[in-house]
């Protein structure tokens, strides 16, 4: 037919490198349920536990406590702001699909690389219908500082317990899974590695020094071992 152009569309490249250096059968692992809306999470991803009352027990991607402060930084667990947030505000705007990473009742954390992270309390409303290009989120607590898109501002669910460390790593995703994106996201079941293993550190994602401390892990050359 005139105007039709043949093409082949490929999905994301799966990392074929092995995650384990040690025997996978010896590792301590547990079944987990991943929260909906985070797309494809690759094996080796650091995971955190959603502490919100409405989502208790669900796993989300761990968000590093530091910033690379570059345009190349993209952390799957974060919903990046699409509009600046001023002080004394309790309304946040994120991308359309990012709005589906949250549910009413989730405790929301806001952060950027210029202002200390703040807890905005529980989400009271999520509006995905008013705007065609973004989601409006309303929270119970207003901001103290300002958070800007130019400073890589983002929001995440509360998944940590120590001070302003609002995302604590609890384990490593063993195999890649698809949690879905946008309104059709359903979440996924998966297996999380807890310890007793040696992994190839180059395959791990979102792993920083704080995450290693959280899971009692340490580096040795190209390896990461968890006792």
N, C-alpha and C positions, 0 to 999 in steps of 0.2 A: 504494500500500500504506500502511495506517495506520502512522504513526510516521516515515515517510520524509520528510525535509526537503530540498528542492532547494537546491543551492548551487553556486557556482563557485569553484574554488580557483585562485589565480594564483601563478605562480612569482615569483622575485625580479625586480624591475624592472631591466632592462638600461639602463645609462647610454648614452643615444643621442648624447652629445656626442663630437665628434671627439677622438682622442688626438693626432693630428699637426697641427702648424701647417705644417711643412715638407713637402716631397714624400716620401711613405712609400717610394717606390721608391729614393730616394737613401740611406735609412738602412742602416746595417750591422746585419744580423740573422743569427741562427743558429737551427737547429732544436734543441729541448731536450726532455727527458723530465721531467715533474713527478712528484714522489713521491705515492703514494696517500694518501688519508685527509683531505685538506684542503678538501674540498667544492668549491664553485664559486669559482674565482679570477678576478676581474674584470680586464679590460684595464687597463693602467696600474699593475698591482701590482708593487712592487719584489720582486726575487727574490734568493735566496742559494743557494750551492752546498753541499749536504750533504757534509761531509768525512769521515763515518763510513766505515770500511772496507767494511761490508756494503752501503752505499748510495752509494758514490762515483760522482759524475757525475750524480746526480739533483738537480733543483732543488726548493727549498722556498720558501715565503713568507719574505721578509726580516722580521726582528723588530727594530723600532727600539730603540736603545740607551737611550732615556730613557722615562720613564713620564708619562702624562697625569695619573696618580693620581686617576682618577675612575671612577665606575661605568660611564660611557659608553664607556670604552676597551675595545675588543675587537680583538685582532690575530689573524688567522686562523691564523698559523703557530704560535701558542702553545697548549699544552695546559695549561689552568689547573688548579691544585690543587683537589681537593675535600676535602682534609684537611690540617691543618698538618703540617709536617715539622720534627721536632726535630733538635738537633745529634747528630752521630755516627749518623745514620740513612742507610740505603741502600735504603729502600723508599718509593716514591712512589705516591700515589693520584691518578688523574685521571679525568675523565668516561669513561663506557663507550666512546663512539665515538672519543674522543681517543686511546684506547689503540692504535687502528689507524693512527695517524700514524707509529708507530715499528715497528722490527723488532729482534729480538735482534742485538746487535752494534753498534747505533747508539750513538754517543757522546752522552751527555745532559748538557744544561746546565740548572741550576736558578737561578731569580732571583726577587726581589720588589723592591718599591720602598723597602725598609728595610734590605736586606742585600746585600752585593756578590755578584755572580753567581759560581757555582762550577761546576767541571767534575766530573761524577759518574762519568766514565769510561764504559765500555761497558755497555749493557743486557745482563744475563744471563738474565732471564726476564720475560715479559709474560703476566700472568694475566687473561684476559678472561672466564673461566667461573665463578670462585668467587662473584663478586658480580653481581647483576643490574643494578646502577646505577653501577658504577665499575670501573676497571681498576687492577690492582696491578702496579707496575713495580719490578723489583729491579736494582740497579746494582753495579758493582765497587767504587766508592769511596763512602765515607760523607761526609756533610755536616759542615762545620765550624760554620756558623751555623744559625740557625733560619729557616724560610720559612713564611709564613702566608697563608691565603686572604684575610684582611682586608687584606693588603698586596699584593693582586693577584699572589700567587705563581704561577709557571708553570714549565713545562719546555719546552725546544725541543731539536732536534738541533743538534750543533755545526756551525755554518756560517760560521765566521769564524776568523781566524788571529792577530789582534793583541791580546795581553794579555787583558783581560776583555771585549773587543769580540767576543762569541761569534757574531755574525751580521753578515757583510759583504755588502753589496749587489753583485751582479755584472751586473745588467741589469734591463730592464723588460719585462713581459709584454705582447705586442702585441694579443692577442685573448683574450676570456674563454673559459675551459675548465672542465670539471667533472672533478675528480680523484677524486670519490666520497667517501662518508662511511661509516664503520663497516666491518663485515665484508665488504661487497661492493665496497669501494673498489678501483679498478684503476689509478689514476694517469692521466696524459694526456700526449699529445705536444702541443707548442706551439712558438711562435716567440718568441725573446727579442731585444729591441732592445739593441744594444751601443753605438751612437753615431752620429755624423754626422747629427744630427736636431735639430729644435726641437719640443718637445711642449707641450701645454697643461698647466700644473702642477696646475690644479684637478681634473684627471682622474686624477692619480697617487694611489696608495694606499700607506700605510705608509712614505712617503718623509720622512726627516728629514735634518738637516744632515750627519750621519755618512754616510748613504747617498749623498748628493750627492758627498761627497768621494771615496767608494769608486769611483764611476764617472766621476769628473772632470766633473761636471755643475755648472751654475750657473743661478741664477734671473735673469730679466730681466722685471720686471713680472709679467704673467700667464703667462709662458713659462718653460720649462726647456730649456736647450740642452746637448747632449752633443757634444763635439767628436770 
